[in-house]
């Protein structure tokens, strides 16, 4: 339990979730300070202008009567999260920037500022929970399964988790909107959910890659579509514009559904196959972080999510050089390098890692 006298640093995005977290914490008489990280400015923000989300966060803090800080991390965000995003696609992978942001930017800066401001706890508007098991801190799922964000938090360190709290863990999004409206924050209650990736304004990553890499349509440029037996069946627009499991938008007709089953970035080749060609029982990960235990025992049974919106599948973890191998009991489809495999024990996050194959 958090002592009511504790001082809490709240991450504020200007959206509904973190704003309602502020209202809830103030109602519980915590001492609160808010911080908004300026990570990325949309194209409609003019030079010298303060983005609307920062103004909105400050407005909530002013109305509730607590201090609000802004930390400009645009340079660091571009240098780590955006750079990794581009490099991963240029390696034939499909990255998950929210996972990296949580590890490399968001929580590290929150931890640093919390120490500077003598805060005892760090709160965010994530739909997740933190619990202590085996003298270790773990993330667990939120009550609202549709909004649960535990998948994105597998990389957070023990030091950070020891200070983390999630005020929204037991609420649904609809309940929070109603609550905000009942407290006179109608604007907060009516805000739209944020974009999937904050720096992709049109939700079309290909346009972003074209803007970041001016000659991407010439280098790598067109390449071959091949079938799993090596037969060349057409031309594609360049390997960075495709992801494992993709079926729509291929621009090729084979008389039956075709799926991207592998990407060869060195040869600029996209391999197409049937849905069955996407199935596997082995998944390999790097950069693993285990929350629940000091280390993994070979054969540990877990349920595994290989992407955010998928049903978990039972499997066992085994240590290998440079990472972990997951042997699944049943086939999983479209395992995608660059995405995260997250391991659960019921609703508790055991850990996770970045898929390499």
N, C-alpha and C positions, 0 to 999 in steps of 0.2 A: 504493500500500500504506500501511496505517496502522502507524506505529511502535508497537512493543509498550509503549513508555514513555508513549504518549499517554494523556491523561485523557479518558474518554468519559462524556458525559451520556446516560443511557438513559431514554426515555419509557416509563413502566410503567402499563398499564391495569388490572393485576391479573388479566388473562386468560392463556391458555396461551401465546400468541405472544410477548408482551413478556417473560414470565417465562422462557421458554426462551432468548430472546435474552440475558437476564442470565446464565443458566447457561453458554451458549456463550462469552460474552465473558470471564467470570471464568476459565473453563478455559484461555483464551488469554492469561491473565496481564495483562489490561488493568486499569488503575486505573479504577474505575467509581463513578459516583454516579447514583442513580435519582431520577426526579421523576414524580409523578402529578398530573395536572391534574383538579381538581374542577370539572367543567363543568356537570353537571346531576344533581340528586338525584331518585331515583325516589320515588313517593308513599309507599312504605313506610319511608322514612328519617325518623325523628322528629327534632324540634328538638334540636340539641346532639349528635346521634348521628353517629358516623363511618361513612360508607357501607362496605359489605363489600368492594367492589373496592379501596378504599384500604387497608383492613386486610390484604387478600390480597397486595397489592404490597409493603407494608412487611414482611410475614412472609417473603416471598422474599428481600428485601434483607437482613433481619436474619440469615436462615439462611446467606446467602452472604457476609455480612460487609462490606457496603458501606453508605454513607449513603443515606438516602431522604428526599426532600423532597415536600411537598404545596403546590401553588400553586392558590389559590382563584380561578377565573376565571368563576364562575357569572354574575356581573353582565355581564361582557364577552360571554360566550357568548350570553346571552339578548338582549343589545342588538344583536348582529350576526347570529349564525347563526339563532337562533330568530325574531328579528324579520324577517329576510330571508325565511325559510321561509314565515311567515304572509303577508307582503306579496306574495310571488310568487304564492301560490295565489289571493290576492284580486285579482291582476291577470290571472288566467286562465292562469298558467304552472305548470310542474311543476318545482320546484327540486331541486337535489342538495346537501343541506346538508353532506355529508362533504367535498365539494370546497371549499366556502367555509371550513369549519372548518380545513382544512389550510393555507389561505392566510392567513386572518385571525386565527386563534387558535393552533392547535397549534404550527406551526413558528415563528411569530414569538415566542411565549413560550419555546420551547425555545432559540432563538437567543439571546434576551436572557439567560436563565438560564445558558446555556453560557458566555457572556462573563463574567457575574458570578462564576461558579465556576471561571474559568480552565480550561475544558475545551477540548480540541483538536478533538473530534469529537462529533457528535450521532447516537445510534443509536435506531432504533425497531423495532417488531415488524411493520412492513409487509412484505408479500410483493412486493418490487420490488428493483431494483438501481440503482446510480448508476455511470456511466462518464463518461470525459472524451473528447470528440471536438471537433476544430477549436478547441481551447483553451476549450471550453465544457463545462459539466457537464450531463449528460442522465440522465433516468430511463430504465431499460429493464425489460423484463418479467422476472418471476421464473420459476424453473424450473417451479413448480406452476401450470399454466395455469388450473386451477379456482379457485385462491386469488389469482391475480395482482391487484395493486392499483395498477398503474401508471396506470390510467385516472383515479384520484382525485388524482394528484399532479402533473398537468400545470401547475398554477399556481404551483408552488414556485419561489422566486427563485434566481438564481445564487449569491448569498451563502450562502443556506441549503444548497444542494446541494454547495457546496464543503466543507461540514463534515459532510454526511450520510453515514451508512453503514447498511446493511441486513443484519444477520447472518443473516436467514432466506432470503436470495435463492436459495440453491441447494437448499433442502429442500422436501419436501412436508409437508403437515399431519400425515399419518400417521407420517412419520419423526420429526417433532418430538414427537409424543405418546409414541412409543416411547422416544425419547431421555430425555424428562423422567422417565418411569417408571423407566428404568434408573438414573437418578441419585437416586432416592428421593423424587421429587416427584410422587407418585401423584395428589394432589389437583389439581395443575397439569395433569397429563396428561389427567385426566378432565373438565375443564371444558367446558361447552357453548360453542359459538361465540356471539359477541355479537350483539345485535339489529342489524338493518340501519340503523336510525336510533336513536341512543341515547336521545333524549327522547320517542320514540313507543313507549310500553311495550307496547301491544297490537298493534303493527304496523298500526294503522288510523289513518291521518292525519286522516280526517274527524272522528273523535272528538276528536282534539287541537285541530282548528280550532274545534269547537263549545265546547271548554273555554276557549280563548283569546279567542274572539269571541262574547260571550254572546248577541248578537241575530242571529247569522249565518243562522239559519233563517228570520228575517223580513226581514233586510237582507243580501244581496240577495233571499232568499226564492225562491219558485217562478219559473220562466221557461219559455220555449218551446223545445221540440225542433223543429228545422226540418230538412228535407232540403236537399240541395245546390242544388235549384232554388227554394228559399224556401218550400216547402209546410210549413205547421205540422201536426205529427203528434202532438203531445202536450205534457205538462208535465214539467219536471224539477225537482229539489229545490234548485237553486241552482248556478251555474257553478263555484264553488270545489270542489265535490264530484266533479268529472269531470276526466279527463286525456285527452290525445290518444292515439288508438289503443284506448281502452277499449271493450270489447264486452260484458263481463259486468256485471250489476248496474245496468243502465240503467233497468229498470222499465218497459220499453215493448216491445210485440210488433208487428213489422212484417211477419211472415211470412217473413222471411229475416234472416240475420245483419246487424246494423247496428253501425257503429263511429263513435266520436267523431272527426270529421275536423277540426273547428275549434271554438274557444271565443271568443265575443264577450263580454268582461267588461263593456263599457259598456252593451250592450243586454240582458245576462243571457240570451244565446241559445247553445244547444248545437246545432251542425250535425252531423247524422248522414249517413253515406254508406256506400258499399261499400268493401271492402278496397282496391280499386284507387284509390279516392279519396285514400288515405293515401300514395300513391307520389309521389316527387319526385326530381329530379336536382340540385336547387340547395339549398344550406344556407348560412345566413348566421349569423355569430357576432360577438359583441362581447367586450371585455376579453381579447383574445388574449394569450397568453404563449408566446413561441417560445424553446425551450431550445437547439435544435441549431445555430441560426444567429443572427447579429446582427439580421438582418431577413429577411423572406420575399421571394424573387424570384417575380414573377408566373409562374404556370404550374408551380410546384413540385409534382411528383407525390408523393402520400402515400397511405397507406391510412387510412381514417377510421372511427372508431367513434362512432356518434351516441347510444349508450347503453352502459352497462357490459356487459350480457349481450347482445351482438350480434356478428355476424361483421363484420370490417372490410371496407370497400368502397373500391376505388381511385378517386381523384379528383385534381383540381388546385386549388391555392390561388391566390387573386387578392386583392390589396389593394383595399379600397373605403373610402370615408369612414366612419370610426368602427369599422372592423373588417375582417373577411375574408369573401369569398365562396368557397364550395367547389363546384366543378362536378364532380359524380360521373359516372363512366363508365356506371354502372348505377343504376336506381332504388333508393332506400332508402325504408323504410316508417316511418310514424309519427314523423317528425321533430318533436320536442317543445320548444317554447320553455321556457327555464329549465334544461334538461339541458345536458350538456357534449358538445361534439364534440372528440374527441382524435385527433391526427394522428400516425401512426407511419411510420417507415422500417424495415420488418421488425419487429424487437422493440424498437426504440428510439423513445421519445417525442420527436417533433419539436416538439410544442407542443399547444395546445388553446385553447378559448374557450367562452363561454356562447352557446348557440343562441338566436337571436332570431326566426328563422322558417326 
